Amino acid sequence: MDGYITEHPILEFKRGKKVKFCFEDKEIEGYEGLPIAAALHAAGIKVLSISERYSRPRGFFCAVGKCSSCLMEVDGNPNVMVCMEPLRQGIKVRKQKGKGQKQ
């Protein structure tokens, strides 16, 4: 959990309680309410999806919901923008390849 920013000269970081969730069947901890992408990034996970056309890794890019680099499967639902989706206890997150398909 040491991958989070803890001090900033202007911003204040209020965090929820620690929760556990699964990424690719591996249990990870993060702070409830923060974006899923932030929790993954703090845990050292940089690749969130694989591009459809060139099969290139995609990661945490704009962090404001304007691109498609952070599309992932969350609880079986594809195309979730994890930079905007709040982390909650027990969710299951998986990398997505291309456009994603509903399970």
N, C-alpha and C positions, 0 to 999 in steps of 0.2 A: 504494500500500500504506500510505499515511499515514492511513487512516481507522480504524486499530486503536487501542484504548486501550493505552498503553505503561506508564503508571504508575498505581498505586492504593495508598492508604494501608494496605489490609489484604490484598488479593489479590495473588498472584504470577502472572504470565503466562508460561507455558512454551509455546513455539511449536515446531512441527515445521519441517521444511525447506520452502522455497518450492516450490510446484508450479503447473503451468499447467492450466487447465481451460477449457471453453467454456460461455458463457452466450449463448443465442440466436445461435449461430455466431460469437461474438466471443471471442477469447482473453483470459483474465483470470488474474492470479496471486493466490494465497492461501497460507495456511500449512496444510500437511498435518495432518489430525487435528482441526482446529477445525471447528465446524459450517459447512456450506455457506452458511447464511444469514448468518453473521458475515463470511465472505469477500465475499459479494455486497454487504452493507451497507457494508463498508470500501471497496469499489470504487465506492460511490455509487449502487448499485442498490437502490432502496427498494420498488419494486412487484414482488412475487413471484408473484402470481396475480390473477385477476379473478373476483369473486363471480358465482355462477351467476344468482341471482335478480335483482339490480339492476345487474349489470355494473360493480361498483365495484372499484377497486384494493385489494388486500390486501397487507400487508407483515409485517415481523418484529414480532411482538406479544408473546407470552408467553415465548418462548425456553425453554420447559420441556416441550413436547410435549402441552399441555393444550387447545390450540385448533386451528383448522384454517386459520389465516391464512397459514401458510408452506407449504402443499401445493404441490409443484412436480413436474414430470416430470424424472426423473434417469435417464439412459441408457435412455430409452424407457419407463420405468416411471412411471405416474402416481401421484399421492397420496403422495409421499414427503415426510415432515416434515423439511424442510431445517434446522430449528433443532436437530434431533437427529442428523442424518446427517453423519458426518465427511467432510471434504473429502479427495479423493485425486487423484492425477495423472490427467489425461486424461478425467475424466468430462464428460458433456454434460448441461447443465441448461437447461431451458426453462420459461417461464411456463406456468401452467395456467389454463384457463378453466373455471370450474365444477367439476364432479365429476371431470373428466379421463377420458380413454379410452385404453385400451391400444392401442398402434400395431400 
